[in-house]
Amino acid sequence: MAENQQESLESLSYEEAREQLVAVVSRLEAGGVSLEESLTLWERGEALAQRCEEWLEGARRRLDAARQPNAEG
């Protein structure tokens, strides 16, 4: 099952991952869930946050590459 979750995370766009992360945080803040569910939500939130970070790091690399002077110039 963890492998399926990993695959589903990899297919998420930044916006989708962020939206799901916001939903997880909202559920945790609202309370009223069992400890087991809280832990599951926390783990999902951590994975979603990591996915968002991967997207942002990729965007940073692309921006850095675009700022480099062309070798042809």
BELKA-V10404 format. One line per field, one symbol per residue. ss: DSSP state (H for helix, E for strand, L for the rest). phi: phi as a letter, one per 40 degrees, with the letter a starting at -180 (. if undefined). A space follows every 10 residues. Layout:
ss=???
phi=???
This chain:
ss=LHHHHHHHHH LLLHHHHHHH HHHHHHHHHH LLLLHHHHHH HHHHHHHHHH HHHHHHHHHH HHHHHHHLLL LLL
phi=.ccccccccc cccdcccccc cccccccccc ggbccccccc cccccccccc cccccccccc cccccccccc ccc
